[in-house]
Amino acid sequence: MSDVTEQTEEELPLERAGDRLRHAREKSGKSVEQIAEETRIPQRHLESIEAGRFADLPSRTYAIGFSRTYARALGLDEHEILDMVRTDIADGGGQEQRAVSTFEPGDPARIPGRGLAWFSAFAALLLVVGVLAFFGDRIFPGAGPGSILPDEEPAAAPAQAETTGGTSAPATAPSGQVVFTALDDNVWVRFTDEGGERLLEKQLMKGETFTVPASARDPRINTGRPDLLAITIGGKPVAKLADQPVTIGDAQVSAQALGARTAEPAAAATGSGTQ
C-alpha cells in the first residue's frame, strides 16, 4: 500500500509557476482580461506565462518582470514565483527564447506609453532647433548663408574738399587760350594789354572770333555789348562778362581773371546753400 502511494506521488508532476498564477487568478474570480487591464501586460503574454510558454515572450527578462508583476497583482509571494519561473525556464520553458537582455523590466504600469514617448522626442527636437536658431550665429559664426546683396562700395570722394572753416575750396582755375565769339553783328570791342597797346579794336560780325594772345600781359577789354560775347577758355565755355548790354571798361580777360570770376559765383552759391 505504501509502495503504491509513493509511486503515485512520484508520478504527479510538480506545480509550475504558470499553474500557481492561474489557480490564484481563478480563485480571485478575475479573468485574464481584467489582470491585463490592471497590470498593463498584454493578454497574450499573461496567457503564455500561465501556459509556461516563456519562449513566446520577448526575452527572459520580460518573463521574470511580467511574472513578478502578475504575482503582486494576485497577492502572491513574488520571490517564490520568480524562483519557480527561473526553474521552469531552466527546465526547458525558455529554450527557444531570444538573446537575454541586460534590462529587466519592472512594473509595466510604470512604463510610459508610446504616445508620451513620441511627444517627449518631438519636444526635445523642438528644443534643439530653438537653441540652434537663437544661438546659431554665436556658436557657429559665419555658418549661415551669405548675403545676396553686393558688397558696399566705398563712398565716392567729394568733388570738392572742405576747408577748415567748413566752406568749399575754390575750383581750379581753367587754363588755355581765351577766345571771344560774337553772337550778333556789329559788336564793338577793343582789347589792350598792360602797357595800353591795342591788341584789337573793331566791330565783330556774328560768329567772328578773337583769340587773346598768350603772350599778352594783363589783357583787358572795352565793349558796350558784353552780353553778345561768348567766352571759352581752353575750349570750355565760361560765363559772359555780363548778361545785359552795359558798358565795360578795362575788364581783365586773362584765363586766370576769367576763371576767378567764374569760381566766385559758384563759391557764393555753395556758401548760401549751407547756411
Helices and strands as residue ranges (DSSP letters): H 2-11, H 17-28, H 32-39, H 43-51, G 54-56, H 60-74, H 78-88, I 89-93, G 108-110, H 114-139, E 178-182, E 187-192, E 198-204, E 209-211, E 220-223, G 226-228, E 229-233, E 236-238, E 248-252, H 255-274
